[in-house]
Amino acid sequence: MKCVIIGTAGHVDHGKSAVIRALTGTDTDRLKEEKLRGISIDLGFAALPLRAELVAGIVDVPGHERFLKNMLAGTGGIDLVLLVIAADEGVMPQTREHLAMLELYGIKQGIIVVNKIDKADNEWLELIESDIREFIEPTFLKNAPLCRVSALTGEGIAELGEKLAEIAGRLTARDCNAPFRLWLDRVFSIKGHGLVVTGSVLSGQAQVGDTLRLYPSGQLIRVRGLEWHGAKVNGIVAGQRAAVNLAGPELEQISRGMILSAVERGEVSQIWDVAADWLQAVESGLRVRLHLGTGEFLGRIYAFKGASHRLMRLILEQPLAAGSGDRGIIRLYSPQHLLGGVTLIAPGRATRRLTASRTALAAAVSTADLSAAVYYRLAESPLLLTRAEIRQQSGYLSDKTVDEIIDKLTAQARIHCLDGTYIAAEIFDQQTRAITGILKEYHKTQPERSGLSKEIIRQKLQLAEKSFETLLAVWLRKGMVAITGGDLALKSHADKHGDWKQELVGQAAVFLENIGLENVSPALLAQKLLLPADKSKAAHDILTRAGVLIKVNDIFVYRKTIQYIVQLIHKHFQGHETLTVSELRDILNTSRKIAVPVMEYLDVNKYTVRIGDVRYPSRKILDLSE
């Protein structure tokens, strides 16, 4: 079954609710005050079967300017509009304002309904219709059909129903395979059932028992029950008006303007970059009202440095849960004049400057170029993204659509798949050039060092750890970089440095052969190996990492000296049960200043076992004889 959502628009008291009542038999004015005052104050809803397998859900909106906020709450998700104009009054202020808002919301289909024809003769009707045609000429309703009706007498209502069925039948059905989304327009509690919300299903489908997410809080909720126009059902689909009985949240936690959504879809942010269509000039920093979905959100609109006001940044006073490509209306905070419409591009980033990738992304989202929109979100991302993460930031496109775009971009080599994550080819190339440049410069200024710390490089590249490790694995596989002693180096440098390291170790072995217990400092290396002072520290680090020098407390001892000492201690324990510091000093023919740290080294490395002021042989030292 195909379902569509029809909305009304028009000036107060032009008979919008009366036309809906004549079409459906349902009185959409449900509030006591609406009955008393004879005007719609809040949203009303009705069902209208049009043909076999074609049903419309109707959202009736108030026309009075004081209730414009409520009107906007019902307009964002409609497929087709009935613009109702009273025959006895013609085009009025709210007629103009409502149509301007419909244009800004991006509504594409509609019917002009000239109501109250019982109050006008043919000559007057022709004059009114001429004015209406002139009024709608520059709008999306330019070629829309015009139906004369009288909600009071019923004249023309059947013909209006037929025209609705004809146009609704031609509309592209909403995507039932896309992620589920429903903007909440009513929230109430029913005794014995609990919390109930209503709204129009914009995409996807949901079943009783499903788990959904309530945004912007992110709370997980369970679908306890479903109704479609008063009838209990097991499932609801895109295009339907539905009531959802929820298990989980409390009544005070939910309000109009929130979203019920498929888990892990959509994005939540207080900062959104937008593409704007202004009806008048706006100043940066202006306090405004954003009407999007069924909600009203207060905030300020800011211009980017050095950019036009076509692309701007919206900073809200509360988080907004939405998707890239969603359209909204902007009104001045006070007085509440209509300023224009906006398309959400993506949550705002740290910079106040408009980057080339963000400009390209805005163009792609504004023109519904889905493939380009997916690509440019990747092209400006500092992270490698999984398919699930790409889907989440692609608005409410179906998984199939997003996956097809990813596969197409991968086949075109515009994006790369690295260990199950994705990166734009141009970003991969930029990062490759960046790490090459960082290491080249480092090797140029510090040629004697093996390389640069991985963490320092990661921070210079401004990459998250997971993304950096994934890219590093690729660079290592390609043989572009190498890991030397825990540091990163260009492969060419690592090869040369390996030769130099080997040469350094050989030279050190010659002069250290008879060094004894003398502290091998960088200054001593510089003297013995004829190294410049600025190179001796690096040489000292290399020899330490290679295990040629062993740190003993605050001094560095040649490896073979330590090995010789261990042999002496082993020999000592063949004839003695214990060893003291004084005995060790005499064995080594050194000072207590040297004997104490050497003894501590023997303890730490488990050659000796300390009990009180004496040492006993460990299993390790005794096993040297085997």
N, C-alpha and C positions, 0 to 999 in steps of 0.2 A: 504494500500500500504506500502511495506517495502522500506525504504530508507537507503543507506549506503554512507559513505564518503571515497573516494579513494584519496590517495596522491601519488605524484611522488617523486623520489629521484634519485640522480646520479650526475656524474661529469658534469662540464660545457661543453656544445656543444655535449653532447652524444645523443641529440634528444628527450628530455623529452616532450617539447612543440609540436614537430613535431608528436610524437606518439599520443598525446592527440588530435591534429588536425585531424590525420588520423582516430582515433576512433570516434570522435564526430562531426567533421566538424567545430569546433570552434577554432579560433586562440586566445590562451590565452595570447599572448604577446600584451597587450593593449596600452602600453606606447610608445610614439614617439621614445624615446631613445632606447627602446627594438627593434623597427623596424630597426633603423639605425645601431645598433651594432650587431644585430642578436643573442642576448642572452637575457634570462629572467633576469629581475632585481628585480621585485616584484612578489607578488603572482598573479596567474591567475586562472580563474575558468571556468568550463564547466559542462554541464549536459550530462548524458549518460543513456538512457533507455536500460536496459539489457534484461528484460523479462516482461511479463505482471505482473503488480503489483510489479515490482522490478526496482528501478531507482537509479542510482549513481550520486552523486555530486563529481566532480573531482577538487582537489586543486593542481595546478601545481606550483612547487617551483623553484627558481633559483638555479643553481648549482655552480656558481662562488663563491670562498671563500670570496670575498669581500662582498657578499650579504647573508652570512650565517645567519645573524640575521633575514632576511626576510624568509629564508628557514625554520628556526625554528618556525617562527610565523604561518606557515601553517601545521606543522607536528603533533602538540600535540593532535589534535582531530580526527585523521583519524582511520578508521576501517581496512583498507587494503592498502598496498603500492605496487606501481610499481617501482622496482629498475631497472632503465634503464642503460644499459652498451653498449657502442658502440662496434660493432664487430671489427672495425679496430684498436681500442686502448686497449680494455680490462679494467681490474680493474685499476682505477686511484686514486689519493689522496682523492678527494671529494667523490668518491665511498665508500672508507673505512670510511671516517669521517661521511658521511650521515648514513651508516649502523650502525655505533657505536651509533649514536644519536637515531636512531629508536629503537635499543635494549634498550637503557636507558629510552626511553619514554614508553616502555612496549608494543610496537606493536607486535602482534602475527601472523598476516597473511600477505602474500605477494606473488608476482609473479616476477621472474627475466625476464626482457625483454631485449633480445639481439637485439639491433637495428643496422641499417646500414648493414644488411647482403648482400646488393647489392655490398658492397665494399670488400667482403672477399669470398674466395673459401671454399669448404667444409673442406679441411684439416686444414686450418687456423681456421675455426669455431670450429672444434672439439678440437683444442688446446686451444682456448680461453675459451670454455665451461668447459674444464677440469680445467683450472686455476680458473674459477668462482666457480666451485663446491668445490674446495679446500678452496677458500676464504670464502665461506658461511658455511662451515662444522660446526664451533662452534657457529653458530647463529640461530636465530629463523627461518631463511630461509633455513635451512638444507634440508628439504624435500619439499621445494616450487617448483612448476612447472617452467620450463624454456621455454619461447616462443621466437622463432626466427621471427623477423619482419623487414620489411623495410618501414619506414614511407614515404619514397620517392616514392616507386613503389606500396605500398599497400600490398605487400606480407606478409602473416601471420597475418594481422590485424584482419580479421574475426575470425581466430582461437583464437587470444588473447581476443577478445570480448566474445567468448563462454566460455573461461576459467575464465574470470572475472565473468560472470554470474553464473558459477558453484560454485565458491568459495564464492561469495557474497551471493548466495542463502543459503549457509550453515551457514553464520554468525548469531550469536544471535542478534536479532534486539535491537536497543537502546530503553530504557524504556520511552515510551510516557506518562506514568502515574507519572513519577518522576517530581520533580520541574523543571521548565523551566530554561535553561541556554544556553547562546550564547556568545562566545568570539568575540569581535569586531575585524575584520581584515581590514575593509575599512570604512572610514567616509567621507561623502561628502554632498553637498547641491545641490538640483535640483530646478531650478526656478519654482515657482508655487506650489511646493510640500514641500519644506523645507528640514529639516535634514533627511538623509538616512544613515543607517549603514548596513553592511553585515557581515555575519559570518556563521559558521556551527552550527546547533542546536544540542547540545550535549545530551540534555535530555529534556523530557517534551514536552509541546505544548503551543502555544499562539494564541490568536484570535485578530482580529481587535477590538479595544475598550478596550482591557485588560490594566491593570495598572501593570507595571513592575518596578523594582528598578535598577538604574544604579550604579554599584559599581566601584571604592571604595568610590565615593562621597556619595552614599546612596540616591541620588535624585530620587524621584518618577516621572515616565514618562508614557505617554499614547501611545499606539500603534495606529497610525493614519491610516496606510495602510501596506500591506504585498505583497511581490512578491516571487515567487519560480521559479528560472531560467527564469526570464523575464515575467512571467505570473502573473497577479493579482490574489490573493487568499484571502479567508477569514480567513484561519488558516494555521499554519506551525507546523510540528512535528519533533521529534528527528530523526536525520539522514539526514535532508534536508539542502541544502544551501539556505539561505534566505536573502532577503533585507527587512529591517524594516524602515518604515517612522515614525519618532518619533515626538511627540508633547511635548514641555516642555523645553528641554535643548537647549543651543546655540552651534553652530559649534565649537567654541573655547573651550568649556567645555568638549569635547569628543575626544578621541584618540584611536588608536589601542592599544589593551592590556586590555581595560576595559571590563566589563561583563554586559550583560543584564540578569537579574535573576528574578525568582519568588520572591515576597516580603517576607521578613523574612527568607531568606535562605542564607547559606554561612556565612563566618566570615571574618572580615577585621582586619588586624594587620600588623605592621611593624616588628614584631618578630614572627618567626615560628620555631618550633622544627621539624627537618627533619631526616628521615632515608636515609642514603647515600650509593651509590654504586660508589666507587672511582676507576678511571682508573689509578691513581697515588697517591702518598702520598700528603696530603695537610697540611698546617700549620694553626694553630688556629690564627684567626685575618686576614686571607687572604681576600683581596678585590676581589669580584667575580661578575659575571653577572648571574642572574637567568633567564632562558627562560621558561616561563610557560604559557600555553594557547597561545595567540597571542602577549604576552607582553615580554619586557625585563626589568628587575628590578635590579638595582645596590645595592650592600650591602657587608657585611662581614660575613664570616663563622667562628664560634667559637666552640671549643671543650668544653664539660662539664668537670668539675673538677673530675679527677680520673676515667674518662670513655674513652672508645676507640672512634675512629673517625667514627664509624659506625652510631652513633646517635650524631647529632650536632645541634647547634642553628644558625639560619640565621637571621641576623639583617639587614633590608633593609633601604634604604634611602627614601622610600615612602611607603605608605600603599599598601598591597597586598590583594585583595579580592579573596578568593579561598575556597576550601572545603577540609576537611580531606580526605586523599587518593589521592589527585591530584599529578601527576608526572611532574617533570620539569628537565631541563638540566642546569648544572653548567659549566660555562667557566671562565677561568682566566680573570680578568679585562683587563690586558695588559701584554704581548701579549695574544690574545684571544684563548688560547689553550683549548681544551675540557678537563675538569677535571672529570666529572662523572654525575650521575643522582641522583635526590632526590625525595622522597615521602614526602609530607607534612603530619605531624602527627597532630598538633594542634597549636594554637597560644601559644607562650612561656609564662611561668609564671615567677614570681619574682626570684625564686631561680636559681642559676647557677649550682646547683648539680642535677644530674639525679636521680629522685626518682624511687622507685620500681614500682609504679603505672604508671609512664610515660614510663618506659621501657616496661612494659606489654602492654600499649596502643600502643607503636610503633610496637611491634611484631604483635599485632592484626591488625593494619591498613596495615602493610606491607604484611601480608598474606591474606588480605581481609576477616578476620574473623569478620563479621559484628556484631554478638552478643557480642563478647568479646570487640570490639571497643566501642560499646554503654556502656557496663558495666564499662570499665575502665575510660571513661570520667566522669562517675558518681562517680567512686571510688576515683578520685582525685579532685573532685569539693568541694569547701568549702560551696557551696550553695545547697539548695534543688531546683530541676529544674522541670518545667512544661513539659508536652509533647511537646509543641511548642518549648521550649528552647532545648530539647533533639534533636528534629528534625533538628533545625538550626545548631547544632554543629555536626551533623552526615553526613556532606557532602551533596551530592545531591541524597540520597536515597529517595525512594517514602515514603509518609506518611504511606501507608499500611505496607511497610517493617519495618519501625521504630516502628510502633504501635505493630506489631506482636512480635518484639524483646522485647519491653517493657513488653508486656503481658506474654511472656514466662519467662523472668527474674523474674517477680513478682510472677508467679506461682511456680517458683523454690525457692522462698524466698531469692534470691540473691539481690533483691532490694525491698524496701518497698514503698508503696504509703501512704503518709501522707497528708490528706486534699488537695488532688489533685496535690500534688508535689511528687517528687521521690528522694530517697536517697539510696545509696548502703548499703546493710546490714552491711558490715564491718565498714563503716563510722558511721552508726547509733550506732553500738556497741562501737566504739572508743569514740564517743561523750558522750555516756552514762557513760562509764568508767571514762571519763575525768571530767564530772560534779560531779560524785560520789566522785572522789578523791579530787577535789577542796573543796567540802563541808565537807568531812571527816576531812581534814586537818584543815579547818577553825573551825569546832566544837571542835576539839582537843585543839586548841590554845585559842579559845574564847568560852568556853562552856556556859558562862553566857549570851551570845548574842543570839538573836532569829534567826539570819541568816545573809546571805550576800546579798548585793545589786544585783538585777537582771542585771543591766548594767555592774557591775564589772565582773560578771560571763560570760556575753555575750562576753566581750572583752577578757577574758582569753581563751574562747573557739574559738575566732577569727571567729565569725559567724556574718553574716548580720542580721539585726533586724528581717526581715520577717522569715528567716530560723530559728532563735533562738526561736521566738514565736511559730512556728509550732512544733518544737521539745519539747519545754516546755509544750505545751498542751498535748503532748503524755506522757511525764514524770509525769505530774499531774494526768492524767487519770489512769495511771498505779499505782498511789499511791507511787511512788518512792520519790518524793519531795513534799513539801508543801509550801504555801506562808503564812508567819507570819508577820503581820505588814508591808506588802509591800516587805519584804525580802524573799529570798529563803533559805530553809533548807531541809535536809534529813527528811523524814517523821518520822523516829524513834526519831530524835533529836527534831523535832517540838512537838511531843507528850510529851516527857520528859520536854521540855522547857515550855510547857503549864502548866504542873503541878507546876513547879518551879515559873512561873509567878504568878499563882494563890496564891501560898504560900507567895510570896513576897508582893503581894497586901494586903493580910491579915495581915501580920506583920506590913506593913507600916500604915495600918488603926489604929493599936493599939497606936503607938507612935505619930502619927500625930493628934490624936483626939483633943488635947488641945494645938496644936502648934501655933495657932493664925496666926498673920501676919509675923512670922519669915520666912526668906528666907530658903527654903529647898534645900540646896546645896548637891552635891555628898559627900562632907566632913561630913556634918551633918548626911547623910544616913549611911556612914561608921561608925560613932560614935554610932548612935542609934541602928543600926541593926547588929553591930559587923561584918561588912564586910571588907575584905582586900581592900586596896586602889585601886588596879587594877580592882576590881569587882564593886566598888561603882558607877563608871560612867555608866556602863552598866545597873545597877539597876535603876539609875536615868533616863536613856533613856526609859527603859521599863515602869516606872511609868508615865512618861510624855506621852508616846504613848497611854497608857491605860486611860489617862484622870484623873489619880489620882492627878498629879501635873499640875498646869496651869501656863504657863509663863505669867507674868505680867511685861512688859518691860524687865528689866534685872534680875528680881527675880522670883523664883518659889514658888507658893502659893498652899497650900492644897486645893483640890476641895471643901470640906465642908466649909472651911473658906470663899471661894468665895460665896458659896450659902448663908452663914450666913450674909455676907456683903450685898448681894442683898436684903435679907429680911429686913435688917436694913434700906436700902435706900427706899424700898417700904413703910415701916412704916413712914419714914421721910416725904415723899411726901403726906401722908394722912393729915398732918397738915401744910405743907409748899408748896408754889408754886415753889420755886427755891432751888438750892443747890450750895454752894460754896466749894472751896477746904478747906478753914478754918473750915467750918461746918463739912465736911467729916472727917477732922483730929480729931476734937473733938468727933465726933460720934464713931470713931474707937479707940480713945485714943492712937493715934500714932503720928509720926512725919510727917512734911510736905514732907520729902524725900520719905516716903512710901505712903502718901495720894495722891500725884500727879500721880504716875504710876497707882494706883488703879482707880483714877478718869478717866484716859485715857483709861483704860481697859473697864470701864463702858460706855464710849463714843463709843469706837470701837465696842463693842458688843450690842450697841443700847439700853442700859438700860436708858441712859440719852441723852439729846440733848443739845449741847453747843451753846449758843448765847452770844458772848462777853466773860466775865469772869464768867458767871453763867451757871448752868445747869437746864434744865427743864425735867420733867418726860416724858418718851416715852410711846407709847401705850403698849409696851412690859412690862414695869415695872408696869403700872397700871393694866394690865390684870392679874397680879399675884393674885389679890384678888378674881378673878372669880373661 
